[in-house]
Amino acid sequence: MKSNLRPAIDEFRENGFIRVAQAFDKATKDACLESIEAELRSQSINVANPETWTKPVIRFVCPEGPAFAIAGTSPRLWALYDALLGNGNWIKRQGVGGTVPVRFPSKTDPGDAGWHIDGSYEVDGRYFVNVHSRNRALLALFLFTDVSEHDAPTEILVGSHRDVPPILRQYGEDGVFSGDVAPRLPQTTFARPRVPAIGQSGDVFVCHPFLVHRATWPHRGQTPRIMAQPEIGHCEQFSLLPGNSRCVVEDMILDSLN
């Protein structure tokens, strides 16, 4: 591990996430927003016209293209992924990926604001997760607009990544529907400190795959809040064999199980 990343890794171990400030530059962010706004226009939504903001949130697959490739391959992000996962253990995607939730100023319940962890593989049309974190090595939150406390930021339960592996262990290799995990967590999980994922466009929150988080509402800001939330995939799921861990994230899961 590079010595200059050690404080970041220590913070990640403690909290389950870290914010990488200005992981990509303004020109890249602006180019990504152009593509996202084009997708919104195809759905009759104009980010400059509040009369077209008829729903509190919409989602679509993150666009591809040169700007997204630059954002997703940020050298600072890739160095952090290497430090957390080990060089050669994760999939070096030439883009951002995932979905783009766009949240509009609204007092309406968006219907997706419950505590959860993200699923990582599909079973009968629903997204499941297992203790080995099949398919997902990390969760990333790419901010394409500034996000303040008024803009319905994602809320994070600090340190909650420690509470999830013991719940998942009982479901073995097959795993469980991701939406069934939070209701099985102890009440002490929800007493953990809560931190909003606020920052400037170009910031990226890099998160443990089992970090508990939620959308918030209402959106009291003036403009749509836009981000992408891709998984960082790995070449194979964590084996979780004691004494055979290959990276920081796998160590963290093993520590939680012990």
HELIX and SHEET records of a PDB file:
HELIX    1   1 SER A    3  LEU A    5  5                                   3    
HELIX    2   2 ARG A    6  ASN A   15  1                                  10    
HELIX    3   3 LYS A   26  SER A   42  1                                  17    
HELIX    4   4 PRO A   50  THR A   52  5                                   3    
HELIX    5   5 PRO A   66  GLY A   72  1                                   7    
HELIX    6   6 PRO A   75  LEU A   85  1                                  11    
HELIX    7   7 SER A  160  ARG A  162  5                                   3    
HELIX    8   8 VAL A  164  ARG A  169  1                                   6    
HELIX    9   9 SER A  178  ASP A  180  5                                   3    
HELIX   10  10 ALA A  182  ARG A  184  5                                   3    
HELIX   11  11 GLN A  187  PHE A  190  1                                   4    
HELIX   12  12 VAL A  248  LEU A  257  1                                  10    
SHEET    1   A 6 PHE A  17  VAL A  20  0                                        
SHEET    2   A 6 VAL A 204  CYS A 207 -1                                        
SHEET    3   A 6 ARG A 136  LEU A 143 -1                                        
SHEET    4   A 6 ARG A 225  ALA A 228 -1                                        
SHEET    5   A 6 THR A  99  ARG A 103 -1                                        
SHEET    6   A 6 VAL A  57  VAL A  61 -1                                        
SHEET    1   B 4 PHE A  17  VAL A  20  0                                        
SHEET    2   B 4 VAL A 204  CYS A 207 -1                                        
SHEET    3   B 4 ARG A 136  LEU A 143 -1                                        
SHEET    4   B 4 GLU A 231  GLY A 233 -1                                        
SHEET    1   C 3 TYR A 121  VAL A 123  0                                        
SHEET    2   C 3 ARG A 126  VAL A 129 -1                                        
SHEET    3   C 3 VAL A 176  PHE A 177 -1                                        
SHEET    1   D 3 ARG A 194  PRO A 196  0                                        
SHEET    2   D 3 GLU A 155  LEU A 157 -1                                        
SHEET    3   D 3 HIS A 213  ARG A 214 -1                                        
END                                                                             
